[in-house]
């Protein structure tokens, strides 16, 4: 019952993140200092991705990379911020899910361990009881050998006289 609710909550959280990410994108382009900061991030990201692409395709990497114009840089950085936000929320949800699962598994393992310990204790108790019963049986057998069977059962041999037994 809990697992479907957690998964549903995670899905709802991811869905709620998308409008928040969209709002972040809009606000990112409005504030001048933040806009300047994200333009620098977008330009650095553009240089890195272009260099990687050129290396992958075997093109020359020593060629100067033209910077993005400011609007494209703001748009690219806004997209990057939105994606990072969604990714970070998904990562946090995943980490939470893994930790919750690990705690659940640890509880199960502890229950198994306790059950195993109880079984070992019961086995030890039964072994001890078995040893006690073996000793008692050995004592009875020794007595039987010493007295004979009739001595243990209190059977008297006589001339035909019977011992009256109380009723």
Phi and psi in degrees as GROMACS dihedral restraints (atoms count N, CA, C in turn):
[ dihedral_restraints ]
;  ai    aj    ak    al  type     phi  dphi    fc
    3     4     5     6     1   -72.9    20    10
    4     5     6     7     1   -40.7    20    10
    6     7     8     9     1   -58.2    20    10
    7     8     9    10     1   -48.3    20    10
    9    10    11    12     1   -62.1    20    10
   10    11    12    13     1   -35.1    20    10
   12    13    14    15     1   -67.3    20    10
   13    14    15    16     1   -38.9    20    10
   15    16    17    18     1   -65.8    20    10
   16    17    18    19     1   -44.2    20    10
   18    19    20    21     1   -65.1    20    10
   19    20    21    22     1   -39.7    20    10
   21    22    23    24     1   -64.4    20    10
   22    23    24    25     1   -40.7    20    10
   24    25    26    27     1   -63.4    20    10
   25    26    27    28     1   -40.6    20    10
   27    28    29    30     1   -63.5    20    10
   28    29    30    31     1   -43.6    20    10
   30    31    32    33     1   -63.8    20    10
   31    32    33    34     1   -41.3    20    10
   33    34    35    36     1   -64.2    20    10
   34    35    36    37     1   -38.2    20    10
   36    37    38    39     1   -64.4    20    10
   37    38    39    40     1   -44.4    20    10
   39    40    41    42     1   -62.6    20    10
   40    41    42    43     1   -41.2    20    10
   42    43    44    45     1   -65.5    20    10
   43    44    45    46     1   -38.0    20    10
   45    46    47    48     1   -70.4    20    10
   46    47    48    49     1   -25.2    20    10
   48    49    50    51     1   -69.2    20    10
   49    50    51    52     1   -31.6    20    10
   51    52    53    54     1   -62.0    20    10
   52    53    54    55     1   -47.2    20    10
   54    55    56    57     1   -64.7    20    10
   55    56    57    58     1   -34.1    20    10
   57    58    59    60     1   -65.1    20    10
   58    59    60    61     1   -41.9    20    10
   60    61    62    63     1   -63.6    20    10
   61    62    63    64     1   -39.3    20    10
   63    64    65    66     1   -63.7    20    10
   64    65    66    67     1   -41.1    20    10
   66    67    68    69     1   -64.4    20    10
   67    68    69    70     1   -40.3    20    10
   69    70    71    72     1   -60.2    20    10
   70    71    72    73     1   -40.5    20    10
   72    73    74    75     1   -60.9    20    10
   73    74    75    76     1   -44.3    20    10
   75    76    77    78     1   -64.6    20    10
   76    77    78    79     1   -45.9    20    10
   78    79    80    81     1   -69.8    20    10
   79    80    81    82     1   -26.8    20    10
   81    82    83    84     1   -62.7    20    10
   82    83    84    85     1   -34.3    20    10
   84    85    86    87     1   -83.7    20    10
   85    86    87    88     1   -10.2    20    10
   87    88    89    90     1   -87.9    20    10
   88    89    90    91     1   -38.9    20    10
   90    91    92    93     1   -85.1    20    10
   91    92    93    94     1   127.5    20    10
   93    94    95    96     1   -62.1    20    10
   94    95    96    97     1   -45.5    20    10
   96    97    98    99     1   -67.3    20    10
   97    98    99   100     1   -43.6    20    10
   99   100   101   102     1   -67.1    20    10
  100   101   102   103     1   -37.1    20    10
  102   103   104   105     1   -61.2    20    10
  103   104   105   106     1   -44.7    20    10
  105   106   107   108     1   -62.4    20    10
  106   107   108   109     1   -41.7    20    10
  108   109   110   111     1   -62.0    20    10
  109   110   111   112     1   -46.6    20    10
  111   112   113   114     1   -72.5    20    10
  112   113   114   115     1   -28.2    20    10
  114   115   116   117     1   -64.3    20    10
  115   116   117   118     1   -42.6    20    10
  117   118   119   120     1   -62.3    20    10
  118   119   120   121     1   -41.1    20    10
  120   121   122   123     1   -63.8    20    10
  121   122   123   124     1   -44.0    20    10
  123   124   125   126     1   -64.1    20    10
  124   125   126   127     1   -40.1    20    10
  126   127   128   129     1   -65.0    20    10
  127   128   129   130     1   -42.5    20    10
  129   130   131   132     1   -64.4    20    10
  130   131   132   133     1   -43.0    20    10
  132   133   134   135     1   -61.8    20    10
  133   134   135   136     1   -41.4    20    10
  135   136   137   138     1   -62.0    20    10
  136   137   138   139     1   -44.8    20    10
  138   139   140   141     1   -62.5    20    10
  139   140   141   142     1   -44.4    20    10
  141   142   143   144     1   -64.2    20    10
  142   143   144   145     1   -49.4    20    10
  144   145   146   147     1   -65.6    20    10
  145   146   147   148     1   -38.0    20    10
  147   148   149   150     1   -65.9    20    10
  148   149   150   151     1   -42.0    20    10
  150   151   152   153     1   -63.3    20    10
  151   152   153   154     1   -43.1    20    10
  153   154   155   156     1   -63.1    20    10
  154   155   156   157     1   -44.8    20    10
  156   157   158   159     1   -62.3    20    10
  157   158   159   160     1   -41.0    20    10
  159   160   161   162     1   -63.9    20    10
  160   161   162   163     1   -39.3    20    10
  162   163   164   165     1   -67.2    20    10
  163   164   165   166     1   -40.2    20    10
  165   166   167   168     1   -62.9    20    10
  166   167   168   169     1   -44.1    20    10
  168   169   170   171     1   -86.0    20    10
  169   170   171   172     1    -2.0    20    10
  171   172   173   174     1    79.4    20    10
  172   173   174   175     1    20.0    20    10
  174   175   176   177     1   -85.4    20    10
  175   176   177   178     1   165.3    20    10
  177   178   179   180     1   -66.2    20    10
  178   179   180   181     1   135.6    20    10
  180   181   182   183     1  -102.9    20    10
  181   182   183   184     1    -5.3    20    10
  183   184   185   186     1   -88.7    20    10
  184   185   186   187     1     2.9    20    10
  186   187   188   189     1   -77.9    20    10
  187   188   189   190     1   142.6    20    10
  189   190   191   192     1   -67.1    20    10
  190   191   192   193     1   136.2    20    10
  192   193   194   195     1   -95.7    20    10
  193   194   195   196     1   122.9    20    10
  195   196   197   198     1   -72.2    20    10
  196   197   198   199     1   134.7    20    10
  198   199   200   201     1   -71.1    20    10
  199   200   201   202     1   155.5    20    10
  201   202   203   204     1   -71.5    20    10
  202   203   204   205     1   151.4    20    10
  204   205   206   207     1   -71.6    20    10
  205   206   207   208     1   164.4    20    10
  207   208   209   210     1   -59.9    20    10
  208   209   210   211     1   -42.3    20    10
  210   211   212   213     1   -64.6    20    10
  211   212   213   214     1   -43.6    20    10
  213   214   215   216     1   -65.3    20    10
  214   215   216   217     1   -36.7    20    10
  216   217   218   219     1   -65.8    20    10
  217   218   219   220     1   -43.5    20    10
  219   220   221   222     1   -63.2    20    10
  220   221   222   223     1   -44.0    20    10
  222   223   224   225     1   -63.8    20    10
  223   224   225   226     1   -44.4    20    10
  225   226   227   228     1   -64.0    20    10
  226   227   228   229     1   -42.9    20    10
  228   229   230   231     1   -67.4    20    10
  229   230   231   232     1   -38.1    20    10
  231   232   233   234     1   -62.9    20    10
  232   233   234   235     1   -42.8    20    10
  234   235   236   237     1   -61.7    20    10
  235   236   237   238     1   -43.8    20    10
  237   238   239   240     1   -61.4    20    10
  238   239   240   241     1   -44.1    20    10
  240   241   242   243     1   -63.0    20    10
  241   242   243   244     1   -43.7    20    10
  243   244   245   246     1   -61.4    20    10
  244   245   246   247     1   -45.7    20    10
  246   247   248   249     1   -65.6    20    10
  247   248   249   250     1   -40.4    20    10
  249   250   251   252     1   -63.4    20    10
  250   251   252   253     1   -38.2    20    10
  252   253   254   255     1   -64.7    20    10
  253   254   255   256     1   -48.7    20    10
  255   256   257   258     1   -61.5    20    10
  256   257   258   259     1   -43.1    20    10
  258   259   260   261     1   -62.9    20    10
  259   260   261   262     1   -42.2    20    10
  261   262   263   264     1   -66.7    20    10
  262   263   264   265     1   -39.3    20    10
  264   265   266   267     1   -65.2    20    10
  265   266   267   268     1   -42.8    20    10
  267   268   269   270     1   -63.4    20    10
  268   269   270   271     1   -38.8    20    10
  270   271   272   273     1   -65.1    20    10
  271   272   273   274     1   -43.6    20    10
  273   274   275   276     1   -62.6    20    10
  274   275   276   277     1   -42.7    20    10
  276   277   278   279     1   -63.0    20    10
  277   278   279   280     1   -39.8    20    10
  279   280   281   282     1   -65.4    20    10
  280   281   282   283     1   -44.8    20    10
  282   283   284   285     1   -61.2    20    10
  283   284   285   286     1   -43.2    20    10
  285   286   287   288     1   -60.3    20    10
  286   287   288   289     1   -45.6    20    10
  288   289   290   291     1   -62.3    20    10
  289   290   291   292     1   -42.1    20    10
  291   292   293   294     1   -65.2    20    10
  292   293   294   295     1   -43.5    20    10
  294   295   296   297     1   -65.1    20    10
  295   296   297   298     1   -40.3    20    10
  297   298   299   300     1   -63.9    20    10
  298   299   300   301     1   -42.9    20    10
  300   301   302   303     1   -64.3    20    10
  301   302   303   304     1   -40.9    20    10
  303   304   305   306     1   -64.1    20    10
  304   305   306   307     1   -40.9    20    10
  306   307   308   309     1   -63.4    20    10
  307   308   309   310     1   -42.6    20    10
  309   310   311   312     1   -62.5    20    10
  310   311   312   313     1   -43.4    20    10
  312   313   314   315     1   -65.5    20    10
  313   314   315   316     1   -38.0    20    10
  315   316   317   318     1   -64.6    20    10
  316   317   318   319     1   -39.6    20    10
  318   319   320   321     1   -64.0    20    10
  319   320   321   322     1   -42.2    20    10
  321   322   323   324     1   -63.3    20    10
  322   323   324   325     1   -42.8    20    10
  324   325   326   327     1   -64.0    20    10
  325   326   327   328     1   -39.6    20    10
  327   328   329   330     1   -64.5    20    10
  328   329   330   331     1   -40.9    20    10
  330   331   332   333     1   -63.8    20    10
  331   332   333   334     1   -41.4    20    10
  333   334   335   336     1   -63.3    20    10
  334   335   336   337     1   -41.9    20    10
  336   337   338   339     1   -63.4    20    10
  337   338   339   340     1   -43.8    20    10
  339   340   341   342     1   -65.2    20    10
  340   341   342   343     1   -39.1    20    10
  342   343   344   345     1   -63.8    20    10
  343   344   345   346     1   -41.8    20    10
  345   346   347   348     1   -63.9    20    10
  346   347   348   349     1   -42.5    20    10
  348   349   350   351     1   -61.6    20    10
  349   350   351   352     1   -42.2    20    10
  351   352   353   354     1   -63.7    20    10
  352   353   354   355     1   -40.6    20    10
  354   355   356   357     1   -65.1    20    10
  355   356   357   358     1   -39.1    20    10
  357   358   359   360     1   -65.4    20    10
  358   359   360   361     1   -41.7    20    10
  360   361   362   363     1   -63.0    20    10
  361   362   363   364     1   -43.4    20    10
  363   364   365   366     1   -64.3    20    10
  364   365   366   367     1   -39.8    20    10
  366   367   368   369     1   -62.2    20    10
  367   368   369   370     1   -43.2    20    10
  369   370   371   372     1   -63.9    20    10
  370   371   372   373     1   -41.5    20    10
  372   373   374   375     1   -63.1    20    10
  373   374   375   376     1   -42.8    20    10
  375   376   377   378     1   -65.8    20    10
  376   377   378   379     1   -38.5    20    10
  378   379   380   381     1   -63.0    20    10
  379   380   381   382     1   -42.4    20    10
  381   382   383   384     1   -64.8    20    10
  382   383   384   385     1   -42.1    20    10
  384   385   386   387     1   -64.3    20    10
  385   386   387   388     1   -40.0    20    10
  387   388   389   390     1   -62.2    20    10
  388   389   390   391     1   -43.0    20    10
  390   391   392   393     1   -62.5    20    10
  391   392   393   394     1   -41.5    20    10
  393   394   395   396     1   -61.8    20    10
  394   395   396   397     1   -44.9    20    10
  396   397   398   399     1   -65.5    20    10
  397   398   399   400     1   -36.7    20    10
  399   400   401   402     1   -63.1    20    10
  400   401   402   403     1   -42.5    20    10
  402   403   404   405     1   -64.3    20    10
  403   404   405   406     1   -42.9    20    10
  405   406   407   408     1   -63.2    20    10
  406   407   408   409     1   -43.0    20    10
  408   409   410   411     1   -63.3    20    10
  409   410   411   412     1   -39.9    20    10
  411   412   413   414     1   -63.9    20    10
  412   413   414   415     1   -41.4    20    10
  414   415   416   417     1   -62.6    20    10
  415   416   417   418     1   -42.8    20    10
  417   418   419   420     1   -64.0    20    10
  418   419   420   421     1   -42.7    20    10
  420   421   422   423     1   -63.2    20    10
  421   422   423   424     1   -39.7    20    10
  423   424   425   426     1   -63.6    20    10
  424   425   426   427     1   -43.9    20    10
  426   427   428   429     1   -62.9    20    10
  427   428   429   430     1   -40.0    20    10
  429   430   431   432     1   -64.9    20    10
  430   431   432   433     1   -39.1    20    10
  432   433   434   435     1   -67.8    20    10
  433   434   435   436     1   -39.3    20    10
  435   436   437   438     1   -70.3    20    10
  436   437   438   439     1   -42.9    20    10
  438   439   440   441     1   -95.8    20    10
  439   440   441   442     1   -22.4    20    10
  441   442   443   444     1    88.8    20    10
  442   443   444   445     1   166.5    20    10
  444   445   446   447     1   -65.4    20    10
  445   446   447   448     1   -35.9    20    10
  447   448   449   450     1   -69.7    20    10
  448   449   450   451     1   -28.6    20    10
  450   451   452   453     1   -68.3    20    10
  451   452   453   454     1   -35.5    20    10
  453   454   455   456     1   -74.9    20    10
  454   455   456   457     1   -39.8    20    10
  456   457   458   459     1   -85.7    20    10
  457   458   459   460     1    -0.2    20    10
  459   460   461   462     1    57.4    20    10
  460   461   462   463     1    42.6    20    10
  462   463   464   465     1   -94.2    20    10
  463   464   465   466     1   128.6    20    10
  465   466   467   468     1  -105.3    20    10
  466   467   468   469     1   138.3    20    10
  468   469   470   471     1   -98.8    20    10
  469   470   471   472     1   125.2    20    10
  471   472   473   474     1  -142.7    20    10
  472   473   474   475     1  -166.5    20    10
  474   475   476   477     1   -81.9    20    10
  475   476   477   478     1    24.0    20    10
  477   478   479   480     1   107.9    20    10
  478   479   480   481     1    -2.8    20    10
  480   481   482   483     1   -77.3    20    10
  481   482   483   484     1   138.6    20    10
  483   484   485   486     1  -103.9    20    10
  484   485   486   487     1   144.6    20    10
  486   487   488   489     1   -86.2    20    10
  487   488   489   490     1   122.3    20    10
  489   490   491   492     1   -68.2    20    10
  490   491   492   493     1   133.4    20    10
  492   493   494   495     1  -105.1    20    10
  493   494   495   496     1   136.1    20    10
  495   496   497   498     1   -68.6    20    10
  496   497   498   499     1   140.7    20    10
